[in-house]
Amino acid sequence: MRQSNPGNIKEVLDSHVALGRIAQWIEANGYQIVGPYREIGVELFGSAPFDDLTVEVHMPIERMSLLSDFLFAIRE
């Protein structure tokens, strides 16, 4: 996920959409989020602060239980 200008509302909304897609992928593949996530902003060498920022997202996940797997399989 990239966010070039923290003041640009479209890019802020895009980042929230990206987090939603990550959460959908996690659930669709039989995992669940088990704690708070964190975002780490990394400035690229030679750029002004926040001009070209890469954001790394960490989410603790674990495989869903067998019952969850069964219910997930039924939904498909």
C-alpha positions as a printed NumPy array, in Angstrom:
array([[  0.   ,   0.   ,   0.   ],
       [  1.377,   3.406,  -0.906],
       [  0.281,   6.8  ,   0.267],
       [  2.039,   9.741,  -1.384],
       [  0.358,  12.651,   0.376],
       [ -1.206,  12.162,   3.812],
       [ -3.451,  15.204,   3.23 ],
       [ -5.042,  13.844,   0.03 ],
       [ -8.449,  12.377,   0.995],
       [ -8.616,  10.105,  -2.086],
       [ -5.323,   8.466,  -1.166],
       [ -6.399,   8.105,   2.462],
       [ -9.613,   6.399,   1.313],
       [ -7.606,   4.2  ,  -1.076],
       [ -5.488,   3.036,   1.852],
       [ -8.624,   2.067,   3.781],
       [ -9.919,   0.154,   0.756],
       [ -6.567,  -1.661,   0.575],
       [ -6.851,  -2.659,   4.262],
       [-10.354,  -3.968,   3.587],
       [ -9.101,  -6.052,   0.668],
       [ -6.335,  -7.494,   2.817],
       [ -8.9  ,  -8.45 ,   5.479],
       [-11.138, -10.057,   2.816],
       [ -8.218, -12.094,   1.486],
       [ -7.315, -13.244,   4.989],
       [-10.859, -14.476,   5.655],
       [-11.312, -15.97 ,   2.164],
       [ -8.197, -18.084,   2.69 ],
       [ -9.243, -19.542,   6.029],
       [ -7.413, -17.199,   8.396],
       [ -8.552, -14.686,  10.97 ],
       [ -6.997, -11.551,  12.41 ],
       [ -6.151, -12.192,  16.068],
       [ -4.918,  -8.835,  17.283],
       [ -4.369,  -5.218,  16.409],
       [ -2.512,  -4.365,  13.241],
       [  0.235,  -1.816,  12.872],
       [  1.457,   0.365,  10.041],
       [  5.094,   1.306,   9.561],
       [  5.9  ,   4.215,   7.269],
       [  9.205,   3.97 ,   5.416],
       [ 10.655,   7.016,   3.67 ],
       [ 12.502,   6.274,   0.472],
       [ 16.069,   7.512,   0.18 ],
       [ 16.323,  10.935,  -1.442],
       [ 12.665,  11.904,  -1.089],
       [ 11.186,  14.644,   1.05 ],
       [  9.201,  13.473,   4.096],
       [  5.811,  12.07 ,   3.032],
       [  6.431,  12.783,  -0.668],
       [  7.016,   9.127,  -1.446],
       [  6.141,   7.047,   1.591],
       [  5.819,   3.267,   1.576],
       [  3.575,   1.856,   4.301],
       [  4.154,  -1.665,   5.56 ],
       [  1.167,  -3.298,   7.305],
       [  1.585,  -6.056,   9.898],
       [ -1.45 ,  -8.11 ,  10.961],
       [ -1.27 , -11.044,  13.366],
       [ -3.277, -13.901,  11.84 ],
       [ -3.925, -17.546,  12.58 ],
       [ -5.651, -20.41 ,  10.816],
       [ -9.354, -20.638,  11.642],
       [-10.536, -23.598,  13.695],
       [-11.818, -26.788,  12.065],
       [-15.414, -25.704,  12.749],
       [-14.722, -22.386,  11.056],
       [-13.159, -24.25 ,   8.124],
       [-16.272, -26.428,   7.85 ],
       [-18.618, -23.437,   7.945],
       [-16.409, -21.615,   5.443],
       [-16.557, -24.594,   3.051],
       [-20.363, -24.698,   3.284],
       [-20.595, -21.016,   2.265],
       [-18.773, -21.724,  -0.976]])
